[in-house]
Amino acid sequence: MTNPYQWIEKSLLTIHQVNWYRSVTTIDSLPGAEISINGQKLINFASNDYLGLAGDKRLIKASIEATQKYGTGSTGSRLLSGHRDLHQTLEKAIANLKQTEDALIFSSGYLANLGTITALVGQKDLILGDNYNHSSLKNGAKLSGATYLEYGHNNIADLHNKLQENRQKYRRCLMVSDSVFSMDGDLCPLPDLISLAESFECMLLIDEAHATGVMGKTGAGCREYFDCDGENLIQMGTLSKALGSLGGYVAGSGKLIDFLRNRAATWIYTTGLSPADTAAALTAIDIIKEEPQRRENLWHNVTFLREKTAQFNLISSNSAILCVGLANAETALNLAKTLKKEGIFAPAIRPPTVPTSRLRFSVMATHTLNHLQQLITILEKNLIT
């Protein structure tokens, strides 16, 4: 008899041959601008902890206190036994930050996108998404059963043409886009997306995972950064990046959130966010409001590093994500290994995650000038011939 799992070994071999194989790296220290891997001290440029809050003592204290009061888990769906007052307090804090009527927290950002998209549209509907969108947006679109069309990255003309050709054929239409694209660091043209959504009577969902806490005067995200009217905007994001915790959220109108409580399967049928994660995220939002200097430090570091690395093959970015484009996956892997030997942690990003290989550097508010200068010196030594 033929082994029905035999294909897996062959598939793994192919993944190895094209340098696409992935494995985990164990970090054995608190998160931060400096970390330890197998006893080696490294400057960390691989983290999404943009404001340096994941290891903050105040978040840790809040998590411990919430665990002592409520236990380690929420024990069930929020609609059954899993709801705590902390959940609602956090949702109000998110809505206040995002300047929306209400918000709903999910157990992860991925679940927030899957649940929201599949609740809003179905087989009679149309979804249009940027072809550089995060996997959660793409998979949510596919799972919804709606017709799913991709437009060229940030290509408003292509999006307009697809809307003009297809919108009238469908009952509802949902446009979806990252606001900060996680593997390039560039921004979506949000004002243009809002204008098209209004013109063609479409819903618009933006993924603020890498914008929340980072973009805009108060860290509210790209709606604030672009100074757009967000009344009809669906804003999704995570609690696991600048907020230093775990989970996801959707913010929008009161009616939208009420609808999702009744129709978003990934919220209804999932255990509520743990008390520890909820309390940590709530504390992080308070810190973001009380300590704007964290965001100021972050943008000072981003500006400095961007100016000093302009000589390299930088992919255009307007965020805290800076990428150096490289010829192929092997080159990216080798450069990442070299940087690690010299004290810099910045893993290679390769296909199929991205169309072209690169090193991706995430800047943190807690990086010092010395950290940044060490990275620049090592890049100059290895990239300038």
C-alpha positions as CSV (number, residue, x, y, z in Angstrom):
1,M,0.0,0.0,0.0
2,T,1.1,3.5,-0.8
3,N,1.8,5.8,2.3
4,P,-0.7,8.6,1.9
5,Y,1.7,11.0,3.8
6,Q,4.7,10.2,1.6
7,W,4.2,13.5,-0.4
8,I,5.1,15.5,2.8
9,E,8.7,14.4,2.7
10,K,9.1,15.3,-0.9
11,S,7.5,18.7,-0.3
12,L,9.9,19.4,2.5
13,L,12.8,18.5,0.3
14,T,11.6,21.0,-2.3
15,I,11.3,23.7,0.4
16,H,14.9,23.1,1.5
17,Q,16.2,23.1,-2.1
18,V,14.8,26.6,-2.9
19,N,15.9,28.1,0.5
20,W,12.4,28.6,1.7
21,Y,12.7,26.3,4.8
22,R,11.7,27.9,8.1
23,S,12.4,26.9,11.7
24,V,12.0,28.6,15.0
25,T,14.6,30.6,17.0
26,T,14.4,30.5,20.7
27,I,14.7,33.8,22.6
28,D,15.7,33.2,26.2
29,S,15.3,36.7,27.6
30,L,12.7,39.4,28.1
31,P,11.7,41.1,24.8
32,G,13.4,44.4,24.1
33,A,15.9,46.2,22.0
34,E,18.5,43.7,23.3
35,I,17.8,40.0,23.5
36,S,19.6,36.8,24.2
37,I,19.6,33.8,21.9
38,N,21.4,30.7,23.1
39,G,23.4,32.9,25.4
40,Q,24.4,35.4,22.7
41,K,23.5,39.0,23.3
42,L,22.0,40.5,20.2
43,I,20.5,43.9,19.2
44,N,17.0,43.1,18.2
45,F,15.7,44.4,14.8
46,A,13.2,41.6,14.3
47,S,10.5,42.6,16.8
48,N,7.1,44.2,16.3
49,D,7.4,45.6,19.8
50,Y,7.7,49.1,18.4
51,L,7.2,51.0,21.6
52,G,9.2,48.6,23.8
53,L,6.2,47.7,26.0
54,A,6.2,43.9,25.8
55,G,8.8,43.7,28.6
56,D,7.6,46.8,30.5
57,K,7.2,46.2,34.2
58,R,3.8,47.9,34.3
59,L,2.3,45.5,31.8
60,I,3.8,42.6,33.6
61,K,2.4,43.8,36.9
62,A,-1.0,44.3,35.4
63,S,-1.0,40.8,34.0
64,I,0.0,39.3,37.3
65,E,-2.7,41.2,39.2
66,A,-5.4,40.2,36.6
67,T,-4.3,36.6,36.8
68,Q,-4.5,36.6,40.6
69,K,-8.0,38.2,40.4
70,Y,-9.6,36.3,37.5
71,G,-7.4,33.2,36.9
72,T,-5.2,32.2,34.0
73,G,-8.0,31.7,31.4
74,S,-11.4,33.1,30.6
75,T,-12.8,29.5,30.5
76,G,-15.2,29.9,27.7
77,S,-16.8,32.0,24.9
78,R,-17.6,35.6,25.9
79,L,-21.3,34.8,25.3
80,L,-21.2,31.9,27.8
81,S,-18.8,32.0,30.8
82,G,-15.9,33.9,29.3
83,H,-16.8,37.6,29.7
84,R,-15.0,39.8,32.3
85,D,-15.4,43.5,33.0
86,L,-11.8,43.8,31.8
87,H,-12.8,42.9,28.3
88,Q,-15.4,45.6,28.1
89,T,-13.0,48.2,29.7
90,L,-10.4,47.4,27.0
91,E,-13.0,47.6,24.2
92,K,-14.0,51.1,25.4
93,A,-10.3,52.1,25.6
94,I,-9.7,50.9,22.0
95,A,-12.8,52.8,20.8
96,N,-11.6,55.9,22.5
97,L,-8.2,55.6,21.0
98,K,-9.6,54.9,17.5
99,Q,-12.3,57.5,17.9
100,T,-15.1,55.1,17.0
101,E,-18.4,54.3,18.7
102,D,-17.4,50.8,19.8
103,A,-14.8,48.0,19.5
104,L,-14.7,44.2,19.9
105,I,-11.6,42.2,21.0
106,F,-10.7,38.8,19.5
107,S,-8.2,36.2,20.6
108,S,-5.8,37.2,17.8
109,G,-5.6,39.6,14.9
110,Y,-5.8,36.7,12.4
111,L,-9.1,35.6,14.0
112,A,-10.4,39.2,13.9
113,N,-9.9,39.4,10.2
114,L,-11.3,36.0,9.4
115,G,-14.4,36.5,11.6
116,T,-15.1,40.0,10.4
117,I,-14.8,39.4,6.7
118,T,-16.8,36.1,6.7
119,A,-19.5,37.8,8.7
120,L,-19.9,40.8,6.4
121,V,-19.9,39.1,3.0
122,G,-20.9,35.9,1.3
123,Q,-21.5,34.2,-2.0
124,K,-23.5,37.0,-3.5
125,D,-20.8,39.6,-2.7
126,L,-17.5,41.0,-4.0
127,I,-14.2,41.5,-2.2
128,L,-11.4,43.7,-3.6
129,G,-8.0,43.4,-1.9
130,D,-4.5,44.8,-2.4
131,N,-2.2,42.0,-3.7
132,Y,0.3,42.7,-0.9
133,N,-2.3,42.2,1.9
134,H,-1.6,40.1,4.9
135,S,-2.4,36.4,4.8
136,S,-5.3,36.9,7.2
137,L,-7.1,39.3,4.9
138,K,-6.6,37.0,1.9
139,N,-7.7,33.9,3.7
140,G,-10.7,35.7,5.2
141,A,-11.7,36.7,1.7
142,K,-11.4,33.1,0.4
143,L,-13.3,31.6,3.3
144,S,-16.2,34.1,2.9
145,G,-17.3,32.5,-0.3
146,A,-17.5,35.9,-2.0
147,T,-15.9,36.6,-5.4
148,Y,-12.4,37.8,-4.5
149,L,-10.4,40.0,-6.9
150,E,-6.9,41.4,-6.2
151,Y,-5.7,44.8,-7.5
152,G,-2.1,45.9,-8.0
153,H,-0.3,47.0,-4.9
154,N,-1.5,50.5,-4.0
155,N,-2.7,50.9,-7.6
156,I,-5.8,53.1,-7.3
157,A,-6.4,53.1,-11.1
158,D,-6.5,49.3,-11.2
159,L,-8.8,49.3,-8.2
160,H,-11.1,51.9,-9.8
161,N,-11.2,49.9,-13.1
162,K,-12.1,46.6,-11.2
163,L,-14.9,48.4,-9.3
164,Q,-16.3,49.9,-12.5
165,E,-16.3,46.6,-14.2
166,N,-17.6,44.4,-11.4
167,R,-19.4,46.4,-8.6
168,Q,-22.8,46.4,-10.2
169,K,-22.9,42.6,-10.5
170,Y,-22.9,42.0,-6.7
171,R,-25.1,42.7,-3.7
172,R,-22.4,44.0,-1.3
173,C,-18.8,44.9,-1.9
174,L,-16.0,45.0,0.7
175,M,-12.6,46.6,0.0
176,V,-9.7,45.4,2.2
177,S,-6.2,46.7,2.7
178,D,-3.3,46.8,5.1
179,S,-2.8,50.3,6.3
180,V,0.9,49.7,6.9
181,F,2.2,46.8,4.8
182,S,4.1,44.6,7.1
183,M,6.8,43.4,4.7
184,D,7.5,46.7,2.9
185,G,6.7,49.3,5.4
186,D,4.7,51.5,3.0
187,L,1.2,52.9,3.6
188,C,-2.0,52.4,1.7
189,P,-3.5,55.5,0.0
190,L,-6.3,55.7,2.6
191,P,-7.9,58.9,1.4
192,D,-8.3,57.5,-2.1
193,L,-9.6,54.2,-0.8
194,I,-12.3,56.0,1.3
195,S,-13.2,58.1,-1.7
196,L,-13.7,55.0,-3.9
197,A,-15.6,53.2,-1.2
198,E,-18.1,56.1,-1.0
199,S,-18.4,56.4,-4.8
200,F,-19.1,52.7,-5.4
201,E,-21.1,52.1,-2.1
202,C,-18.5,49.7,-0.7
203,M,-17.5,48.8,2.8
204,L,-13.9,49.4,3.6
205,L,-11.8,47.4,6.1
206,I,-8.2,48.5,6.9
207,D,-5.7,46.3,8.8
208,E,-4.0,48.6,11.4
209,A,-1.8,45.9,12.9
210,H,1.4,47.8,12.3
211,A,-0.1,51.3,12.6
212,T,-1.8,51.1,16.0
213,G,0.2,52.9,18.6
214,V,2.7,54.0,16.0
215,M,1.0,56.2,13.3
216,G,-0.8,59.5,13.9
217,K,-0.4,62.2,16.5
218,T,-1.8,60.1,19.3
219,G,-0.9,56.6,17.9
220,A,-4.5,56.1,16.7
221,G,-3.3,54.8,13.4
222,C,-3.5,55.7,9.7
223,R,-6.9,57.3,9.8
224,E,-5.4,59.8,12.2
225,Y,-2.2,60.0,10.2
226,F,-4.1,60.9,7.0
227,D,-6.7,63.0,9.0
228,C,-9.5,61.1,7.3
229,D,-13.2,60.9,8.3
230,G,-13.4,57.4,9.7
231,E,-17.2,57.3,10.3
232,N,-17.8,54.4,7.9
233,L,-14.4,52.8,8.2
234,I,-13.9,49.3,9.7
235,Q,-10.6,49.4,11.6
236,M,-9.0,46.2,12.6
237,G,-5.7,45.8,14.5
238,T,-3.7,43.7,16.9
239,L,-2.8,44.0,20.6
240,S,0.4,42.0,20.0
241,K,2.7,44.6,18.4
242,A,3.0,48.2,19.7
243,L,0.6,47.3,22.6
244,G,2.9,44.5,23.7
245,S,0.2,41.9,24.5
246,L,-1.8,39.4,22.5
247,G,-5.1,39.5,20.7
248,G,-6.9,41.5,18.0
249,Y,-9.7,44.0,17.7
250,V,-12.2,45.5,15.3
251,A,-13.3,49.2,15.9
252,G,-16.2,50.9,14.1
253,S,-19.8,51.9,14.5
254,G,-22.0,50.6,17.3
255,K,-24.2,48.7,14.9
256,L,-21.2,47.0,13.2
257,I,-19.8,45.8,16.5
258,D,-23.2,44.6,17.7
259,F,-23.6,42.7,14.4
260,L,-20.2,41.1,14.8
261,R,-21.0,39.9,18.3
262,N,-23.9,38.0,16.8
263,R,-22.3,36.8,13.5
264,A,-18.4,36.6,13.8
265,A,-17.8,32.9,14.3
266,T,-14.2,33.4,15.4
267,W,-15.5,35.5,18.3
268,I,-18.6,33.6,19.1
269,Y,-17.0,30.1,19.2
270,T,-13.6,31.1,20.8
271,T,-12.6,31.4,24.4
272,G,-12.4,35.0,25.5
273,L,-9.0,36.7,25.7
274,S,-7.1,35.8,28.8
275,P,-7.3,38.2,31.8
276,A,-3.5,38.7,31.7
277,D,-3.4,39.6,28.0
278,T,-6.5,41.9,28.4
279,A,-5.0,43.8,31.4
280,A,-1.6,44.2,29.6
281,A,-3.2,45.7,26.5
282,L,-5.3,48.0,28.6
283,T,-2.2,49.2,30.5
284,A,-0.4,49.7,27.2
285,I,-3.1,52.0,25.9
286,D,-2.8,54.1,29.1
287,I,1.0,54.4,28.6
288,I,0.6,55.4,25.0
289,K,-1.6,58.3,26.0
290,E,0.5,59.3,29.0
291,E,3.9,58.9,27.4
292,P,3.9,60.4,23.9
293,Q,7.7,60.6,24.1
294,R,7.8,56.9,23.4
295,R,6.4,57.5,19.9
296,E,8.6,60.6,19.5
297,N,11.7,58.4,20.3
298,L,10.5,55.8,17.8
299,W,10.2,58.3,15.0
300,H,13.5,60.0,15.8
301,N,15.1,56.5,15.4
302,V,13.3,55.8,12.2
303,T,14.3,59.1,10.6
304,F,17.9,58.7,11.7
305,L,18.2,55.1,10.4
306,R,16.4,55.9,7.2
307,E,18.8,58.8,6.4
308,K,21.9,56.8,7.3
309,T,20.9,53.7,5.2
310,A,19.7,55.6,2.1
311,Q,22.8,54.4,0.3
312,F,21.5,50.8,0.3
313,N,18.8,49.2,-1.8
314,L,16.0,50.3,0.6
315,I,12.4,49.5,-0.2
316,S,10.3,52.6,0.0
317,S,8.8,53.0,3.5
318,N,6.9,55.5,5.6
319,S,6.7,53.5,8.8
320,A,8.9,51.9,11.4
321,I,9.7,49.0,9.0
322,L,12.8,49.4,6.9
323,C,13.7,46.7,4.3
324,V,16.9,46.2,2.3
325,G,16.1,44.4,-1.0
326,L,18.4,41.5,-1.9
327,A,19.0,39.4,-5.1
328,N,17.7,36.1,-3.8
329,A,16.8,33.9,-0.8
330,E,20.3,32.5,-0.5
331,T,21.8,36.0,-0.3
332,A,19.3,37.1,2.3
333,L,19.9,34.0,4.4
334,N,23.7,34.5,4.3
335,L,23.5,38.2,5.2
336,A,21.2,37.4,8.1
337,K,23.7,34.8,9.4
338,T,26.6,37.4,9.0
339,L,24.7,40.0,10.9
340,K,23.8,37.6,13.7
341,K,27.5,36.7,14.1
342,E,28.2,40.4,14.5
343,G,25.5,40.9,17.1
344,I,22.4,41.9,15.0
345,F,19.2,39.9,14.9
346,A,17.3,40.5,11.7
347,P,16.1,37.3,10.0
348,A,15.8,37.0,6.3
349,I,12.3,37.4,4.7
350,R,11.9,35.3,1.6
351,P,9.3,34.0,-0.9
352,P,6.5,33.0,-0.7
353,T,6.0,35.4,2.2
354,V,7.2,38.2,-0.1
355,P,7.8,38.4,-3.9
356,T,11.4,39.3,-3.5
357,S,13.9,38.5,-0.7
358,R,15.0,41.1,1.8
359,L,16.2,41.8,5.3
360,R,13.5,43.5,7.4
361,F,14.5,45.8,10.2
362,S,11.8,46.8,12.7
363,V,12.8,50.0,14.6
364,M,11.9,50.4,18.3
365,A,11.5,53.4,20.5
366,T,14.0,51.7,22.9
367,H,16.8,51.4,20.4
368,T,19.7,53.6,21.4
369,L,21.9,55.7,19.1
370,N,24.6,53.1,19.7
371,H,22.3,50.3,18.6
372,L,21.4,52.1,15.4
373,Q,25.0,53.0,14.7
374,Q,26.2,49.4,15.1
375,L,23.6,48.3,12.5
376,I,24.7,51.0,10.1
377,T,28.4,50.1,10.5
378,I,27.8,46.4,9.9
379,L,25.6,47.0,6.9
380,E,28.3,49.3,5.4
381,K,30.9,46.6,5.9
382,N,28.8,43.9,4.2
383,L,26.8,45.8,1.5
384,I,29.3,48.3,0.2
385,T,31.9,46.8,-2.1
